[in-house]
């Protein structure tokens, strides 16, 4: 089944409201094995809405509408769709009483124009709205059976529960098979290099696999179709083995949460602690760690040390290091990591220093240059990043993410493949000719 999502509302075109429903509906439809080939946003204009409906109906089996079910004169979605699908509307007294009861529960009187929301399909069916006044509805094309239009209210607090409770089970019932998906989370390798390793795995018909890039990580979504949920789940798990074989320990989780959640879990299971010293990330790394419930058991200490003076006083970074190599250097990052580990008495220390931009860069040390260091009692590992031509927030987010990956590998005893290792008492010097070891 091929679907199209149509969001109705001039406020969406003006940018006053973010179209979060489209993202939600796309994901949910994909989970049912329904391909979304088009998304459209159209304003509250009858002629333009009619043209959008006519085009979408000609090329898609299922149209899912969001919005345009309100009580005002410009809310014309159901009237337009009813005509296009050979249906009409009738007044539903039961729906009117539900709408009145909704207003009464809020201590208000129902405005007369809300009667319009009690108009429902003659041949199609209405969908209950458990969180608002406008019922949803389903139309089936009277001239082309098997082609459907689903109308949902615009507010996400109404749209999304209605879809999950009533529409999704109905759509699932139209198919005699079951879909199951699992998601592998991958870090330490960029999207282009990753696809080179797994390109043949992305061509399979069942299970299918798709790649989605995020900041400093990639998601691989595996979806299988089978007669039962158990069989589809087994097919996904079996196919995932091929990705583990190709990518190794770059796959850090399967159907699990964020990298920080994985890190906190690993530290907790091993009774380990970590402390952080941050400059350009300004506490972002410690914020990500402490956003995870239970982090207090593993997060010992966090220092935001922007100035050189504080780096010396709080972390014991040597004045000579700052003078000779500068604050943004592998040597300073390493001494920050060692210093914060010693101050906190933690198992691991992390140091981050760099130039997040937009200003402050030089030809020798451009904006986006970041050094990330992590250490235990024996070794310090330094990674040099160049997050080029990216906004400040992206530089910071990438740096914090790479630091988390260093901690994950330290905790699990995995090799630090993207880093240069130094003994704990050794000067951690990376020449400026060195290139970053990872895609950023």
N, C-alpha and C positions, 0 to 999 in steps of 0.2 A: 504494500500500500504506500502510495506517495502522498505526502501532506504538504500543506502550505499554511503558514501562520500569518494572520492579518490582524494587526493592531489598529484600532480605530480611536482617533482622538487628536484634535488640533494641538492640544497641549504637548503631545509627544513630538510632533513636528517642530514645535517651537523650542524644544529642549527643556521645557519646564519640569518634565517628569522623565525619569529614567525607565526605559522599557525592560524591566526585570522579568516580566511575564514571558517575553519571548525566549529568554535564556532558559527559564524554568521549563517551559513547554517543549523546547527543542530537546532538552535532556530527557524528559519523561517520554516523549514520543520515540526517541532513539532507543530507550530501554525496552520498548515494545516491538522493536524491529521495524518501525515506521520511519521511512526516509523523509526528512524535511528538505525539499529542494529550493524553496523560496520563502522569504519573509518580506512582508510589505507593511508599511505604515501609511495610513491615509487619514486625512482630516475629516471633520464632521461636515462633509459636503455631499449631498445626494448623488449628483452626477458622477463625481470622481469615485465615490464608493461603489456605484453601480458598475463602472468600468473595471474597477479592481476585482469585483466579484465575478463578473463575466469572464475575465481573463483567467483568474485562478481556477474557476470551475471547469474551464476547458482543458486544463493541463494537470489537475491534481484530483486524486480520489477523495481526499479528506481536507476540508478547510476548517481551521480552528481560529475562531475570532476571539479577540480580547477587547472588551470595551464597547461602548455605544449602546448599552442597555439601560441608560438612565431615564429619568422622567421628563426631560426637557424636549422641546420641539426638534432640536438638532440631533437627538439620539434616534437614528433611523436604521440601525443595523438589522434588526429582526424583520422590519418591513421589507427592506431591500432583499435580504436573503430569502425570505418566504416567496417573493415573486420569482426569484431566479430558480428556485427549486420546485416550482409548481405547487406551492402550498399557500395557505392564508392563515390569518390569525383570528382567534376568538377570545372573548372576554371570559376570564376564569374567576368565579366568585371566591373559590377556595384560596387562590393566590392573593386576592384582595384582602381577605381576612388575615392572612399571614403578614401582609405588609402593614395593615393597621395594628396588629399585635406587636410588630417590631417597634413601631413608633410609641405605642402605649408603654412598652417596657422601658423606654427612655423618658417617660413622662412628657411626651409630646403628642400633638395632634397631627395626623397624616395630612400633608398638603394634597389638594385635589388632583394635581398633575401626576401624583404617584399612581393613580388608577391606570395610567398607561402601562406600567410595569406588570399589570395583571393580564396583559394580552399574551396568549401562548399559541403554539402551532395547532392547527386543526388536524393534520395528518401526522406531523412529527410528535415529539414528546418534550415535556418540560423537565428541567433538572432542578431539584431543590437547592435553595440557597440557605445554608445554615448560619450564615454570618452577615447577611445583608438583606436588601429588599428585592433586588432584581433576580428572578429565576433564570437559570440558563436554559438552553434548549438544543434539541437535535433535529435537524431536517434531513430526510433522505429524498434524493431527487426522484420525483414521480415519473420522470421520463428516462432515467438512467439508474436503475436500482444498483446499489453498491457504492454510490457516490454520496458522501455525507458532508454536512456542515454542522459544526458544534459551536455554539455561541456561549461565551463565558463573560461574566462581568469584569470590569477593568481593575478595580482595587485588588492588589495581590492577596490581601487577607480574605477575600471572597473567591478570587479566581483559582488560587492554588489548592485550597481545601476542596473546592467543588470538583476540580479535575481529579484529584487523588481519590476522593471518596466515591464519586459516581461515574466519571468519564473513563478513567483508566481501566477499571474492571470491565466496563462495557466494550472498550476497544480490544482488550485481551480476549474477550469471549468471541470476537469475530475470527480469531485464528485458532487452528487446531493444534498449534505447537506452543512451546514455552521458551522464552528467552531468559538467559542469565548472563550477567556481566561481572567481570572482575577488573580491577585497576591496579597496574603495577606502577610504582613511583620510582623514577630513575633520576640520579644526580651524578655529577662528575663527568658528564659527556653531553655535548651540544646536540641539538636536534638533527643537524645535517650529518654529523659523524655517526649518530645513533642510527639514522635511517640507512646509512651505508652498511651497517652491520646486520640489520634486520629486514632489509627491503623485501626479501623473498617471503618472509613471514607475514608481511602486510598484504600479500596477494591471495591469501587463502579465502575460500568462500564460506566455510563453516568449520570451526569458529572464524570470525573476522577479527581483525586487530586494527586499531587506529591510533595515531600519535597526536598528542596535544602538548604544545610547548607552553611553559610558564616561566616565571623568573627563576633562572638557574636550575630548573629541573624540567623533566618531561614526564607526562603521564601516558601510559599505554593501556588503552581500554580494549579488553578481549571480550567478545560477545559470542555466545553459542546458542543455537536453536535446536531443540530436541522435543521429544514427546513429554518429558517430565522435567521438573525443576532439578531433581537430583542428577539426571543424565546430563543436562545442560551444564550444571556446575562442575561435574566430573570432566566434561570436555574442555571447559575453560582451564581447569587446573592442569590437565594433561598438556594443553597447548602452551601454557605459561612456562613449562619446563624448557621449551626451546629458547625463550627469551632469557631465562637464567643462564642457559648454556652460552648464549651469545654475549651477554652483558655482565655476567658475573656479579660481584658485590656492588656494582653500580646500582643494581636494583635494591633499594633500601626498604621497601615495604610492599605488601600486597593487601589491598582492601583495608588499609590502615590510614592513620591520620597524617599530620604534617611531619616534617623532619624534626622539628623540636619535640614533638610527642614521642617519636621513635628514640631520640637521644635521651630524653628524661627516663623513658622506660628502660633503656639499656643501662644507664647509670644506676637506676634504682635496683635492678636485678642483681647488679654486681657490687652494690654497696659503695659506689664511687661518688666523688664530688668534683665540681668544676667551679672555677672562679674566672671572671672576665675583666679585662681592662680595655676600654674602648676610647678611641679618639674620633675618627670621622663618622662612625656609626652612632655616636652620641647616646649609647644605652639601648640601641635597637636589639642587639643580641641578647642582653639580659632581659629585655622586655619579652622577647619571643620565648625564652626559656621559662620565665616566671608566669607566662600565660597558661602553662600546662598545670592542671591540678596535681598536687604532690611534688611540685618542683622544690619546695622548701627542704626536702630531704636530700637533695643533690646539689642545689645551688648554694655555694658557700658565701660568695662575696662578689660584688660588681662595682667597678670603679669607672667613672667617666672622666678621663684625664685629657682634656683638650690642650692645656698649656704645657710647655716644656718644663716649667717650674714644678707643676704638680706631678708630671711624669717622674721627675727626680725625687720629689719629697715622698710621694705616696707609693711609688713602685720601685724606687731604687735604680731607675735608668741612669746610667753614668753621664755626667756632664760632657765628658770627652766623646762619648758616642753621639750625643746630639750635636756637638760642635763639628765633628768630623764627617758624619754621615747625614745628619739632619733628622727631623722628627719623622719624616716619611722615608723609611728605609727598613731593610730586612733586619738590621742590627737592633734598631729601636723596637720593632715589633717583637723580636725575640726576647729582649730584656723586659718588655712590658709583660709578656706571658710568664717569664720566670718570676718577675717581681710580684705579680698578683697571686701566683700560686703559693709563693713563700708567705706572703702576708696573710692569706686565708688558711694556710695549712691544708690546701685541697690536693686531690690526686692529680688534677689537670689544671693548667692555666692557659688562657687565651689572650692574645694581644692583637689589636687591629689598629692600623694607622694608615692614612691615605689622604687623597685629595678628592673630595666628593663634588666639588664645583658649586656653581658654574665658573667661579673665578679661582685664582690661586695657583693655576698650573704654569709650568715653564716648559721649554723644549726638552729639557732633561727629565723633568718630572711632570708629565701632563695630567690634566684633569682625568680622573678615572683610575689613576695608579693607586693601588692599595696593596699593602703587605698584611697578610694574615699569618699569625704564628700560634702554634699550640704546643704544649710541652707536658711531659711527665717528669719524674725525678731524674731520668737518665738522658733524655733526648729532647730537643726542640725541633719542630718541623715548621718550615717557613714556605708559604706559597705567595707568589707574586701574581697579582691580577692586573689586567688593564681593561677596565670596563669603559671602552671608548665610545664617545658620541652618544652617551645616555644621560637622561636627567639625573639630578642629584639624588632623588629618592630611589632610583634604580641602582645607582652605585652603592648606596647604603644597604639596600635590600640584598644585592648580590654578595656583598662582603659578609653580612651576617649569615647568609645561607652557607657560604663556603666555610665559615668558621664552625658552624654546626656540623658540617660534614667532617671536618678534621676531628672534632670531639667524638663523633660517632665511631670513626675508625680507631681512635685511641681506645675508646671504651671496649670495643669488640675485638681489639687486637688485630685489626686489618692493616694491610700495608698502606702507607701514605703515598699513593702512586703519583700524585700531582705536586708533591712537595720535595724540598731538599732537606735532608736530615743533618743535624749537627749534635755533637755531644752537649750536655747541659752546661759545661764550662767552656765551650768553644764559641768563638766569635761567629755569628751567623751572617756571613757576608754573601750576598748575591750580586754579581756584577750587573751593571745596567744593560749589558748586552743580552742578559738572559731574557727569554720570552716566556709569557705565561703558559703554564702547562695545561690549562683547561680552556675549553670554549667558554666565553663569558658573554 
